[in-house]
């Protein structure tokens, strides 16, 4: 069985170092716009409350990855949550890649490297 792992904000900053750090819905989030389609923005909700430096307690919630269409102001792609366990970094990268690929596919475009 997987064991809960508290994640520090500095760890997210290391993994998502090219992303823009924001506050969204009361928690720290990271955003990244698709280069060829800047109105499609990938978001990672960290489960770190604004003003805090570590994720919420076990069972409170999970890391979430999604994409939004800022032009239409609506959700674009939703992904499964990322559990806060030992392998969270790899799981997060996998979810981000899946949302990125699904976004390009929905746009009818080729995934950019």
Rosetta constraint file for C-alpha pairs under 8 A:
AtomPair CA 2 CA 85 HARMONIC 6.25 0.50
AtomPair CA 2 CA 86 HARMONIC 7.64 0.50
AtomPair CA 3 CA 85 HARMONIC 5.68 0.50
AtomPair CA 3 CA 86 HARMONIC 7.19 0.50
AtomPair CA 4 CA 58 HARMONIC 6.14 0.50
AtomPair CA 4 CA 84 HARMONIC 5.73 0.50
AtomPair CA 4 CA 85 HARMONIC 4.89 0.50
AtomPair CA 4 CA 86 HARMONIC 7.47 0.50
AtomPair CA 5 CA 84 HARMONIC 5.41 0.50
AtomPair CA 5 CA 85 HARMONIC 4.77 0.50
AtomPair CA 5 CA 86 HARMONIC 6.03 0.50
AtomPair CA 6 CA 54 HARMONIC 6.65 0.50
AtomPair CA 6 CA 55 HARMONIC 5.84 0.50
AtomPair CA 6 CA 56 HARMONIC 7.69 0.50
AtomPair CA 6 CA 57 HARMONIC 7.53 0.50
AtomPair CA 6 CA 58 HARMONIC 7.97 0.50
AtomPair CA 6 CA 84 HARMONIC 6.86 0.50
AtomPair CA 6 CA 85 HARMONIC 7.95 0.50
AtomPair CA 7 CA 11 HARMONIC 6.64 0.50
AtomPair CA 7 CA 12 HARMONIC 7.74 0.50
AtomPair CA 7 CA 54 HARMONIC 5.59 0.50
AtomPair CA 7 CA 55 HARMONIC 5.48 0.50
AtomPair CA 7 CA 84 HARMONIC 7.31 0.50
AtomPair CA 8 CA 12 HARMONIC 6.95 0.50
AtomPair CA 8 CA 53 HARMONIC 5.78 0.50
AtomPair CA 8 CA 54 HARMONIC 4.30 0.50
AtomPair CA 8 CA 55 HARMONIC 6.51 0.50
AtomPair CA 9 CA 13 HARMONIC 6.29 0.50
AtomPair CA 9 CA 48 HARMONIC 7.37 0.50
AtomPair CA 9 CA 53 HARMONIC 5.20 0.50
AtomPair CA 9 CA 54 HARMONIC 5.71 0.50
AtomPair CA 9 CA 55 HARMONIC 7.67 0.50
AtomPair CA 10 CA 14 HARMONIC 6.25 0.50
AtomPair CA 10 CA 53 HARMONIC 7.86 0.50
AtomPair CA 11 CA 15 HARMONIC 6.37 0.50
AtomPair CA 12 CA 16 HARMONIC 5.83 0.50
AtomPair CA 12 CA 17 HARMONIC 7.79 0.50
AtomPair CA 12 CA 46 HARMONIC 7.79 0.50
AtomPair CA 13 CA 17 HARMONIC 5.15 0.50
AtomPair CA 15 CA 89 HARMONIC 7.27 0.50
AtomPair CA 16 CA 30 HARMONIC 7.40 0.50
AtomPair CA 18 CA 32 HARMONIC 7.97 0.50
AtomPair CA 19 CA 30 HARMONIC 5.83 0.50
AtomPair CA 19 CA 31 HARMONIC 5.52 0.50
AtomPair CA 19 CA 32 HARMONIC 5.25 0.50
AtomPair CA 20 CA 30 HARMONIC 5.37 0.50
AtomPair CA 20 CA 31 HARMONIC 5.14 0.50
AtomPair CA 20 CA 32 HARMONIC 6.43 0.50
AtomPair CA 21 CA 28 HARMONIC 7.08 0.50
AtomPair CA 21 CA 29 HARMONIC 5.91 0.50
AtomPair CA 21 CA 30 HARMONIC 4.52 0.50
AtomPair CA 21 CA 31 HARMONIC 6.56 0.50
AtomPair CA 22 CA 28 HARMONIC 5.91 0.50
AtomPair CA 22 CA 29 HARMONIC 5.21 0.50
AtomPair CA 22 CA 30 HARMONIC 5.88 0.50
AtomPair CA 22 CA 31 HARMONIC 7.36 0.50
AtomPair CA 23 CA 27 HARMONIC 5.46 0.50
AtomPair CA 23 CA 28 HARMONIC 4.62 0.50
AtomPair CA 23 CA 29 HARMONIC 5.56 0.50
AtomPair CA 23 CA 50 HARMONIC 6.54 0.50
AtomPair CA 24 CA 28 HARMONIC 6.36 0.50
AtomPair CA 24 CA 29 HARMONIC 6.03 0.50
AtomPair CA 24 CA 45 HARMONIC 7.91 0.50
AtomPair CA 26 CA 49 HARMONIC 6.03 0.50
AtomPair CA 26 CA 50 HARMONIC 5.53 0.50
AtomPair CA 27 CA 45 HARMONIC 7.09 0.50
AtomPair CA 27 CA 46 HARMONIC 7.04 0.50
AtomPair CA 27 CA 47 HARMONIC 6.25 0.50
AtomPair CA 27 CA 48 HARMONIC 5.44 0.50
AtomPair CA 27 CA 49 HARMONIC 4.19 0.50
AtomPair CA 27 CA 50 HARMONIC 4.60 0.50
AtomPair CA 28 CA 45 HARMONIC 6.48 0.50
AtomPair CA 28 CA 46 HARMONIC 5.90 0.50
AtomPair CA 28 CA 47 HARMONIC 7.09 0.50
AtomPair CA 28 CA 48 HARMONIC 5.62 0.50
AtomPair CA 28 CA 49 HARMONIC 6.20 0.50
AtomPair CA 28 CA 50 HARMONIC 5.57 0.50
AtomPair CA 29 CA 43 HARMONIC 6.71 0.50
AtomPair CA 29 CA 44 HARMONIC 5.45 0.50
AtomPair CA 29 CA 45 HARMONIC 4.52 0.50
AtomPair CA 29 CA 46 HARMONIC 5.75 0.50
AtomPair CA 30 CA 43 HARMONIC 5.61 0.50
AtomPair CA 30 CA 44 HARMONIC 5.14 0.50
AtomPair CA 30 CA 45 HARMONIC 6.73 0.50
AtomPair CA 30 CA 46 HARMONIC 7.87 0.50
AtomPair CA 31 CA 41 HARMONIC 6.41 0.50
AtomPair CA 31 CA 42 HARMONIC 5.54 0.50
AtomPair CA 31 CA 43 HARMONIC 4.55 0.50
AtomPair CA 31 CA 44 HARMONIC 6.54 0.50
AtomPair CA 32 CA 41 HARMONIC 5.51 0.50
AtomPair CA 32 CA 42 HARMONIC 5.19 0.50
AtomPair CA 32 CA 43 HARMONIC 6.67 0.50
AtomPair CA 33 CA 37 HARMONIC 7.21 0.50
AtomPair CA 33 CA 38 HARMONIC 4.95 0.50
AtomPair CA 33 CA 39 HARMONIC 6.84 0.50
AtomPair CA 33 CA 40 HARMONIC 5.77 0.50
AtomPair CA 33 CA 41 HARMONIC 4.20 0.50
AtomPair CA 33 CA 42 HARMONIC 6.10 0.50
AtomPair CA 34 CA 38 HARMONIC 5.18 0.50
AtomPair CA 34 CA 39 HARMONIC 7.57 0.50
AtomPair CA 34 CA 40 HARMONIC 5.91 0.50
AtomPair CA 34 CA 41 HARMONIC 6.26 0.50
AtomPair CA 34 CA 42 HARMONIC 7.54 0.50
AtomPair CA 34 CA 100 HARMONIC 7.96 0.50
AtomPair CA 39 CA 69 HARMONIC 5.67 0.50
AtomPair CA 39 CA 70 HARMONIC 5.11 0.50
AtomPair CA 39 CA 71 HARMONIC 5.71 0.50
AtomPair CA 40 CA 67 HARMONIC 6.59 0.50
AtomPair CA 40 CA 68 HARMONIC 5.68 0.50
AtomPair CA 40 CA 69 HARMONIC 4.71 0.50
AtomPair CA 40 CA 70 HARMONIC 6.30 0.50
AtomPair CA 40 CA 76 HARMONIC 7.71 0.50
AtomPair CA 40 CA 103 HARMONIC 7.80 0.50
AtomPair CA 41 CA 67 HARMONIC 5.37 0.50
AtomPair CA 41 CA 68 HARMONIC 5.33 0.50
AtomPair CA 41 CA 69 HARMONIC 6.51 0.50
AtomPair CA 41 CA 70 HARMONIC 7.11 0.50
AtomPair CA 42 CA 65 HARMONIC 7.36 0.50
AtomPair CA 42 CA 66 HARMONIC 5.78 0.50
AtomPair CA 42 CA 67 HARMONIC 4.19 0.50
AtomPair CA 42 CA 68 HARMONIC 6.52 0.50
AtomPair CA 42 CA 96 HARMONIC 7.81 0.50
AtomPair CA 42 CA 99 HARMONIC 7.54 0.50
AtomPair CA 42 CA 100 HARMONIC 7.27 0.50
AtomPair CA 43 CA 65 HARMONIC 5.72 0.50
AtomPair CA 43 CA 66 HARMONIC 5.35 0.50
AtomPair CA 43 CA 67 HARMONIC 5.82 0.50
AtomPair CA 43 CA 68 HARMONIC 7.66 0.50
AtomPair CA 44 CA 63 HARMONIC 7.04 0.50
AtomPair CA 44 CA 64 HARMONIC 5.68 0.50
AtomPair CA 44 CA 65 HARMONIC 4.62 0.50
AtomPair CA 44 CA 66 HARMONIC 6.71 0.50
AtomPair CA 45 CA 63 HARMONIC 5.60 0.50
AtomPair CA 45 CA 64 HARMONIC 5.04 0.50
AtomPair CA 45 CA 65 HARMONIC 6.45 0.50
AtomPair CA 46 CA 55 HARMONIC 7.05 0.50
AtomPair CA 46 CA 62 HARMONIC 7.52 0.50
AtomPair CA 46 CA 63 HARMONIC 4.95 0.50
AtomPair CA 46 CA 64 HARMONIC 6.88 0.50
AtomPair CA 47 CA 55 HARMONIC 5.33 0.50
AtomPair CA 47 CA 56 HARMONIC 6.01 0.50
AtomPair CA 47 CA 61 HARMONIC 6.59 0.50
AtomPair CA 47 CA 62 HARMONIC 6.12 0.50
AtomPair CA 47 CA 63 HARMONIC 5.69 0.50
AtomPair CA 48 CA 52 HARMONIC 6.31 0.50
AtomPair CA 48 CA 53 HARMONIC 6.72 0.50
AtomPair CA 48 CA 54 HARMONIC 5.67 0.50
AtomPair CA 48 CA 55 HARMONIC 4.29 0.50
AtomPair CA 48 CA 56 HARMONIC 5.92 0.50
AtomPair CA 49 CA 53 HARMONIC 7.92 0.50
AtomPair CA 49 CA 55 HARMONIC 7.26 0.50
AtomPair CA 49 CA 56 HARMONIC 7.23 0.50
AtomPair CA 56 CA 60 HARMONIC 6.09 0.50
AtomPair CA 56 CA 61 HARMONIC 7.33 0.50
AtomPair CA 62 CA 81 HARMONIC 6.06 0.50
AtomPair CA 62 CA 82 HARMONIC 6.00 0.50
AtomPair CA 62 CA 83 HARMONIC 5.52 0.50
AtomPair CA 62 CA 84 HARMONIC 6.49 0.50
AtomPair CA 63 CA 81 HARMONIC 5.75 0.50
AtomPair CA 63 CA 82 HARMONIC 4.98 0.50
AtomPair CA 63 CA 83 HARMONIC 6.45 0.50
AtomPair CA 63 CA 84 HARMONIC 7.11 0.50
AtomPair CA 64 CA 79 HARMONIC 7.24 0.50
AtomPair CA 64 CA 80 HARMONIC 7.12 0.50
AtomPair CA 64 CA 81 HARMONIC 4.85 0.50
AtomPair CA 64 CA 82 HARMONIC 6.16 0.50
AtomPair CA 65 CA 78 HARMONIC 6.77 0.50
AtomPair CA 65 CA 79 HARMONIC 5.67 0.50
AtomPair CA 65 CA 80 HARMONIC 7.31 0.50
AtomPair CA 65 CA 81 HARMONIC 6.76 0.50
AtomPair CA 65 CA 82 HARMONIC 7.81 0.50
AtomPair CA 65 CA 92 HARMONIC 7.96 0.50
AtomPair CA 65 CA 95 HARMONIC 6.69 0.50
AtomPair CA 65 CA 96 HARMONIC 6.48 0.50
AtomPair CA 65 CA 99 HARMONIC 7.46 0.50
AtomPair CA 66 CA 75 HARMONIC 7.82 0.50
AtomPair CA 66 CA 76 HARMONIC 7.46 0.50
AtomPair CA 66 CA 77 HARMONIC 5.44 0.50
AtomPair CA 66 CA 78 HARMONIC 4.59 0.50
AtomPair CA 66 CA 79 HARMONIC 5.75 0.50
AtomPair CA 66 CA 96 HARMONIC 7.98 0.50
AtomPair CA 66 CA 99 HARMONIC 6.50 0.50
AtomPair CA 67 CA 75 HARMONIC 6.39 0.50
AtomPair CA 67 CA 76 HARMONIC 5.16 0.50
AtomPair CA 67 CA 77 HARMONIC 4.88 0.50
AtomPair CA 67 CA 78 HARMONIC 6.58 0.50
AtomPair CA 67 CA 99 HARMONIC 6.82 0.50
AtomPair CA 67 CA 100 HARMONIC 7.95 0.50
AtomPair CA 67 CA 103 HARMONIC 7.42 0.50
AtomPair CA 68 CA 73 HARMONIC 7.23 0.50
AtomPair CA 68 CA 74 HARMONIC 5.85 0.50
AtomPair CA 68 CA 75 HARMONIC 4.38 0.50
AtomPair CA 68 CA 76 HARMONIC 4.56 0.50
AtomPair CA 68 CA 77 HARMONIC 6.76 0.50
AtomPair CA 69 CA 73 HARMONIC 5.62 0.50
AtomPair CA 69 CA 74 HARMONIC 5.49 0.50
AtomPair CA 69 CA 75 HARMONIC 6.05 0.50
AtomPair CA 69 CA 76 HARMONIC 5.64 0.50
AtomPair CA 70 CA 74 HARMONIC 6.76 0.50
AtomPair CA 76 CA 103 HARMONIC 7.45 0.50
AtomPair CA 77 CA 99 HARMONIC 6.42 0.50
AtomPair CA 77 CA 102 HARMONIC 7.25 0.50
AtomPair CA 77 CA 103 HARMONIC 6.70 0.50
AtomPair CA 78 CA 99 HARMONIC 7.28 0.50
AtomPair CA 79 CA 95 HARMONIC 6.68 0.50
AtomPair CA 79 CA 98 HARMONIC 7.87 0.50
AtomPair CA 79 CA 99 HARMONIC 6.55 0.50
AtomPair CA 80 CA 95 HARMONIC 7.39 0.50
AtomPair CA 82 CA 88 HARMONIC 6.69 0.50
AtomPair CA 82 CA 91 HARMONIC 6.33 0.50
AtomPair CA 82 CA 92 HARMONIC 6.10 0.50
AtomPair CA 82 CA 95 HARMONIC 7.60 0.50
AtomPair CA 83 CA 88 HARMONIC 6.49 0.50
AtomPair CA 84 CA 88 HARMONIC 5.71 0.50
AtomPair CA 87 CA 91 HARMONIC 6.32 0.50
AtomPair CA 88 CA 92 HARMONIC 5.86 0.50
AtomPair CA 89 CA 93 HARMONIC 6.25 0.50
AtomPair CA 90 CA 94 HARMONIC 6.17 0.50
AtomPair CA 91 CA 95 HARMONIC 6.23 0.50
AtomPair CA 92 CA 96 HARMONIC 6.09 0.50
AtomPair CA 93 CA 97 HARMONIC 6.09 0.50
AtomPair CA 94 CA 98 HARMONIC 6.17 0.50
AtomPair CA 95 CA 99 HARMONIC 6.20 0.50
AtomPair CA 96 CA 100 HARMONIC 6.07 0.50
AtomPair CA 97 CA 101 HARMONIC 6.07 0.50
AtomPair CA 98 CA 102 HARMONIC 6.03 0.50
AtomPair CA 99 CA 103 HARMONIC 6.01 0.50
AtomPair CA 100 CA 104 HARMONIC 6.41 0.50
AtomPair CA 100 CA 111 HARMONIC 7.81 0.50
AtomPair CA 101 CA 105 HARMONIC 6.08 0.50
AtomPair CA 101 CA 111 HARMONIC 6.11 0.50
AtomPair CA 102 CA 106 HARMONIC 6.04 0.50
AtomPair CA 103 CA 107 HARMONIC 6.26 0.50
AtomPair CA 104 CA 108 HARMONIC 6.20 0.50
AtomPair CA 104 CA 109 HARMONIC 5.14 0.50
AtomPair CA 104 CA 110 HARMONIC 6.22 0.50
AtomPair CA 104 CA 111 HARMONIC 5.74 0.50
AtomPair CA 105 CA 109 HARMONIC 5.84 0.50
AtomPair CA 105 CA 110 HARMONIC 7.07 0.50
AtomPair CA 105 CA 111 HARMONIC 7.67 0.50
